[in-house]
Amino acid sequence: MTDGGAETRTLVLLRHAKAEQSGAGPDVERRLTARGHADAAAAGVWLARRVLPPDVVICSAARRTRQTWHDVALGLAGCPPEDAPAGTAPVVRYAAAAYEAHPDDLLDLVRTVEPEARTVLLVAHNPGISLLSALLDPERADREGLRTTDLVVHRVATPWAALTPGDAPIVDRHTARG
């Protein structure tokens, strides 16, 4: 596949699913609740039905985001679109830098994606993930920010490396509930 520059790319932002409350352990080790697991799988089903399987996944290295991605992947695999060919497994990058990241840091992670990738899924945390969505499309971003297991689909007309604020209009959004 060539990178013609004019080809549309898709960036899907996903806030991790519902996690257990902070406890005695470190925040980075918080696990998903039962509802969180179900919601994350429902997010995968939603992506599959819209034929948005990611080529690349950038996932925070925190436990709850890794668990969210795992359940999304199960939902994607369990609900293939009708008459669609089987997809290939995405490249998954667990990024410690995505934990407690500012929107510019998350944007920098997206800019590292290979130009051949058409769909990127970024699984991260608030407030960074909400602020990144607002940075990419200030007019259509939800002023309340992303709730747990919210998906926001941005359309990107530039190569990943050239992505700048205001460059990626929101074309769809969904709150997954399982």
Secondary structure, DSSP 4 states (H G I P E B T S, - for coil): ----SSS-EEEEEEE---BPPP-SS-GGGPPBPHHHHHHHHHHHHHHHHTT---SEEEEESSHHHHHHHHHHHHHHHHSPPTTPPPPPPPEEEEEGGGTT--HHHHHHHHHTS-TT--EEEEEE-TTHHHHHHHHH-TTTS-TT-PPTTEEEEEEE-S-GGG--TT---EEEEEE---
